[in-house]
Amino acid sequence: MKKIYVGKSDVQGKGVFAGENIKKGQVICQIDGEKIRRELKSEKESKKFANWIGLGKNVWLNPNKTKFRYLNHSCNPTAAIVRSRTLIALHDLKKGEEITFDYSLTDIDPYWNMECRCNAPNCRKVIRPLYYLPANVFKEHFPNIPPFFQRVYIKNHINNGNKLANDL
């Protein structure tokens, strides 16, 4: 596990930062939290559990009692969650650089959305579940999207007449 710490973030108050230089593709850490099975049934309920990270259909990781609750979203992320809990670097991270991931890549809660504050040049302004992810963003991140979420996105887009699967 690489050294990481919670510090002051320009994105959202607090964030998780690299405590050492980390090379592209290296595992940063395993994300801790309580595994919870729950079907979210309303926007109110969805907002109540906004920090949860999707692991599968109605399966969530609740990081609220860990430092991982401070992992911020970015439309231009520095890390990705692969295999459900493994956080990897998407590019070389310098010591002190904030570790962010794209929340949409692990969320299929139909009620969830949030205003984006990442200020990236490619910012989507409003972050929504995986279904709403533009195809070019999905293709760019495809190798680093957990397999369950890859299947959900592709199935949803094929059912909607999009031939995305042929382009991957």
C-alpha positions as CSV (number, residue, x, y, z in Angstrom):
1,M,0.0,0.0,0.0
2,K,1.3,3.4,-0.9
3,K,1.4,6.2,1.6
4,I,-1.7,8.4,1.4
5,Y,-3.1,11.1,3.7
6,V,-6.1,13.4,4.1
7,G,-5.5,17.0,3.5
8,K,-7.0,20.3,2.3
9,S,-8.5,20.0,-1.2
10,D,-9.4,22.7,-3.7
11,V,-12.1,20.4,-5.0
12,Q,-14.2,19.8,-1.9
13,G,-12.8,20.9,1.5
14,K,-10.8,17.7,2.2
15,G,-9.3,15.1,-0.1
16,V,-7.0,12.2,-0.3
17,F,-3.4,12.9,-1.4
18,A,-0.3,10.9,-2.4
19,G,2.2,10.7,0.4
20,E,4.9,9.6,-2.0
21,N,5.5,9.5,-5.8
22,I,3.3,6.8,-7.4
23,K,3.9,5.5,-10.9
24,K,1.2,5.1,-13.5
25,G,-0.6,1.8,-13.2
26,Q,0.6,1.1,-9.7
27,V,-1.8,0.0,-7.0
28,I,-2.3,2.9,-4.6
29,C,-4.3,0.9,-2.0
30,Q,-7.4,-1.2,-1.3
31,I,-10.3,1.0,-0.3
32,D,-11.7,0.2,3.1
33,G,-15.3,0.4,4.2
34,E,-18.3,-1.6,5.2
35,K,-19.9,-3.7,2.4
36,I,-23.7,-3.0,2.4
37,R,-26.5,-4.6,0.3
38,R,-29.3,-2.1,-0.2
39,E,-31.6,-1.0,-3.0
40,L,-31.9,2.7,-3.1
41,K,-35.5,3.7,-3.9
42,S,-35.7,7.5,-3.9
43,E,-33.7,10.6,-4.5
44,K,-33.9,11.4,-0.8
45,E,-32.5,8.0,0.1
46,S,-29.8,8.4,-2.5
47,K,-28.6,11.7,-1.1
48,K,-28.4,10.2,2.3
49,F,-25.9,7.6,1.1
50,A,-24.0,9.9,-1.3
51,N,-20.5,8.8,-0.2
52,W,-21.1,5.1,-1.0
53,I,-19.1,3.5,-3.8
54,G,-20.8,1.0,-6.0
55,L,-19.5,-2.6,-6.0
56,G,-22.4,-4.2,-8.0
57,K,-26.2,-4.2,-8.3
58,N,-27.5,-3.0,-4.9
59,V,-24.1,-3.7,-3.3
60,W,-22.2,-0.7,-1.9
61,L,-19.0,0.1,0.0
62,N,-19.6,2.6,2.8
63,P,-16.2,4.4,3.4
64,N,-17.7,6.9,5.9
65,K,-15.6,5.6,8.8
66,T,-12.4,5.7,6.8
67,K,-10.1,8.2,5.1
68,F,-11.6,7.1,1.8
69,R,-14.8,9.1,2.4
70,Y,-12.6,12.1,1.3
71,L,-11.8,10.7,-2.2
72,N,-13.1,13.4,-4.4
73,H,-14.6,13.2,-7.9
74,S,-12.9,14.6,-11.0
75,C,-13.9,14.4,-14.6
76,N,-10.2,14.2,-15.3
77,P,-9.3,11.6,-12.5
78,T,-5.9,10.8,-11.3
79,A,-6.9,7.3,-10.2
80,A,-9.5,4.5,-11.0
81,I,-11.2,1.8,-8.9
82,V,-10.6,-1.5,-10.5
83,R,-11.9,-4.9,-9.3
84,S,-14.3,-3.1,-7.0
85,R,-11.8,-1.9,-4.2
86,T,-8.4,-1.5,-5.8
87,L,-7.4,2.1,-6.4
88,I,-4.7,2.5,-9.2
89,A,-2.9,5.5,-10.5
90,L,-3.9,6.6,-14.0
91,H,-0.8,8.7,-14.5
92,D,2.4,9.3,-12.5
93,L,1.4,11.0,-9.3
94,K,3.7,13.4,-7.5
95,K,3.9,13.4,-3.7
96,G,1.2,15.8,-2.5
97,E,-1.0,15.4,-5.6
98,E,-4.7,14.8,-4.9
99,I,-6.0,11.4,-5.7
100,T,-9.4,11.6,-7.4
101,F,-11.6,9.2,-9.3
102,D,-14.7,9.6,-11.6
103,Y,-17.7,8.7,-9.4
104,S,-19.8,7.9,-12.5
105,L,-17.7,4.8,-13.3
106,T,-18.9,2.9,-10.2
107,D,-22.5,4.2,-9.7
108,I,-25.7,2.9,-11.3
109,D,-28.1,4.5,-8.7
110,P,-30.8,6.0,-11.0
111,Y,-31.6,8.7,-8.4
112,W,-28.1,10.0,-7.9
113,N,-26.6,13.2,-9.3
114,M,-24.4,15.9,-8.0
115,E,-23.0,19.3,-9.1
116,C,-19.4,18.9,-10.2
117,R,-16.7,21.1,-8.7
118,C,-13.6,19.6,-10.3
119,N,-12.9,22.5,-12.6
120,A,-11.2,20.2,-15.1
121,P,-11.3,21.5,-18.7
122,N,-13.5,18.5,-19.6
123,C,-15.8,19.0,-16.6
124,R,-19.3,17.5,-17.2
125,K,-20.8,20.1,-14.7
126,V,-23.4,17.5,-13.4
127,I,-22.2,14.0,-12.4
128,R,-24.8,11.3,-12.9
129,P,-24.9,7.5,-12.9
130,L,-22.9,5.4,-15.4
131,Y,-25.8,5.2,-17.8
132,Y,-25.4,9.0,-18.6
133,L,-21.6,8.8,-19.2
134,P,-20.7,10.0,-22.7
135,A,-19.5,7.2,-24.9
136,N,-16.1,8.8,-25.5
137,V,-15.5,9.0,-21.7
138,F,-16.6,5.4,-21.3
139,K,-14.2,4.2,-24.1
140,E,-11.3,6.2,-22.6
141,H,-11.8,4.6,-19.2
142,F,-13.0,1.2,-20.3
143,P,-9.9,-0.8,-19.2
144,N,-10.2,0.6,-15.7
145,I,-13.9,0.2,-15.2
146,P,-14.9,-2.7,-13.0
147,P,-16.3,-5.6,-15.2
148,F,-19.8,-5.4,-13.7
149,F,-20.1,-1.7,-14.6
150,Q,-18.7,-2.4,-18.1
151,R,-21.4,-4.9,-18.7
152,V,-24.2,-2.6,-17.4
153,Y,-23.1,0.3,-19.6
154,I,-22.7,-1.8,-22.7
155,K,-26.1,-3.6,-22.2
156,N,-27.9,-0.3,-21.6
157,H,-26.4,1.3,-24.7
158,I,-27.1,-1.8,-26.9
159,N,-30.7,-1.9,-25.7
160,N,-31.0,1.8,-26.6
161,G,-29.8,1.1,-30.2
162,N,-26.2,2.2,-29.7
163,K,-23.6,0.0,-31.3
164,L,-20.9,0.9,-28.7
165,A,-19.9,-2.7,-28.0
166,N,-18.5,-3.0,-31.5
167,D,-16.3,0.0,-31.0
168,L,-14.5,-1.4,-27.9
